[in-house]
Amino acid sequence: MFEEFTLPGFVLEAIDKMGWEQPTHVQSLVIPKALEGVDILGGAPTGTGKSAAFLLPVIARLAQRPRKGVQCIILEPTRELAMQVAQVAKELLAFQDEAIESGEGEITQEISVGTIIGGEDRAAQRVSMPTIVCATPGRLQEFLRKDWFDSDDVELLVIDEADRMLDMGFRDDIAAITRCLERRFQTMLFSATLEGFGVRDFARNVLNNPSEIVVGGGEEFTEKLPELLQSRAYYAANDSQKVKILLHLLSTIKGKSIIFVRTKDTLSRLSSLLSRQGMSFASLKGESSQNERKAALRRFSDGEVDLLLATDVASRGLDLDDVAYVYNFDLPSKGEIYVHRAGRTARAGAKGTVISLVQADEFATLERIERYTDRSIERRAIKGLCASFEEVGATHQSEKKRGRASPNGGFDKKTKEEKKPHKKIRHRDKKNKGKPDFAAKRAKKADRLAAKAAVADGADSAPQAKSNASVNNTGAKAEPKDKLKKLANSAASKKQ
């Protein structure tokens, strides 16, 4: 119960009116630590109640120390999210006037809430600087650089959706802002994930001995995705088949849906195709003006249209209710982006479904997303419209391993009898391959000489007369025979 926290009575009254019965897990962990004044490093998926987790202790602290000027800055990645957080803060302060009038001491000075965001009139934002400012990095840095308010008054700094802001290239802007607010008392940094985008490295530079609170990455809570989220995938041979699958699903499954695409060019082509089918939708892209964005979000939020097309850049920080389906027309290349998209549905305990259209060159990416989220994605097919993953040979990696396993669940090992004999081939055995064999040549030569010597020995058994004739010749013919014997004996010794 929220009554367990040391929150002002007017805040508890507002919580009761808003219908919040029990604090979420991240709120139960963050609020007590934040009320102690320590720095917070919080990691929790979108939709788990992070906004109230930092707004409640911020309001409780400011109510105890009434002062003029900007005392708290809440950084958000987009204008829409800054306005949404500001609206929640105003609702939590709805009963502060009655508390001030009662004189009970809970609060003695009004806490005001405002925004410093791009796309709005600067002069209007400067007229009355509120106590709590919800801001985007670019416009806030301009206000600080031009000294349009006293940064020394700021006691509390909240950096929300830090991974999104770093991914969008706001690292230098946020670093410059934190340097300007060097006299702050407490800093809280929240991120959907503490992995990737250098969140932890950045946090070390802006937080002072923080208390780390992780929901969605610890031992007890290991899921990066909402618990009631379903994930499905359909195989598409090409972009044309993607459109056919999408149209079939949109016509058979009803509910508020967001379709994510990778680029504004894809968004334009898909918008034209849906328009030709007579479908009503709103769209968000990076180059949309602030008025166009507001109009698109209003049409979708009010139920005028049930379909919203968006690029990743344009959708940063969207906080929309009752989204039943998220379509990945283009499969994201990173698990972090998949988690961000999926976080638009299945919020606050509701059910939701993410549907991904996957081409052949994205099979490996799909498995990487499964490993990152630690969730399996159901492979589906539509009869007569798209093939199954098995039909196109996209067997899941774990299924391949199971196919190699033996019936008893283990992998078969070959016995010694089954193993083929291995003949070791040494380099020295094949280094003379193709070259003359001189040893064999020498052996052949020795054999020839031995044969000739044998013939010469046979000549000694000739008649004595012939022998005498040769003696009269004073050894003229004996010399060659003796020389031949010597050569034969030498060759035979070499052979041995």
Secondary structure, 3 states (H helix, E strand, C coil): CHHHCCCCHHHHHHHHHHCCCCCCHHHHHHHHHHHCCCCEEEECCCCCCHHHHHHHHHHHHHHHCCCCCCCEEEECCCHHHHHHHHHHHHHHCCCHHHHHHHCCCCCCCCCCEEEECCCCCHHHHHHCCCCEEEECHHHHHHHHHCCCCCHHHCCEEEECCHHHHHHCCCHHHHHHHHHHCCCCCEEEEEECCCCCCCHHHHHHHHCCCCEEEECCCCCCCCCCCCCCEEEEEEECCCHHHHHHHHHHHHHHCCCCEEEEECCHHHHHHHHHHHHHCCCCCEEECCCCCHHHHHHHHHHHHCCCCCEEEEECCCCCCCCCCCCCEEEECCCCCCHHHHHHHHCCCCCCCCCEEEEEEECHHHHHHHHHHHHHHCCCCEEECECCCECCCCCCCCCCHHHHHHHHCCCCCCCCCCCCCCCCCCCCCCHHHHCCCCCCCHHHHHHHHHHHHHHHHHHHHHHHHCCHHHHHHHHCCCCCCHHHHHHHHHHHHHHHHHHC
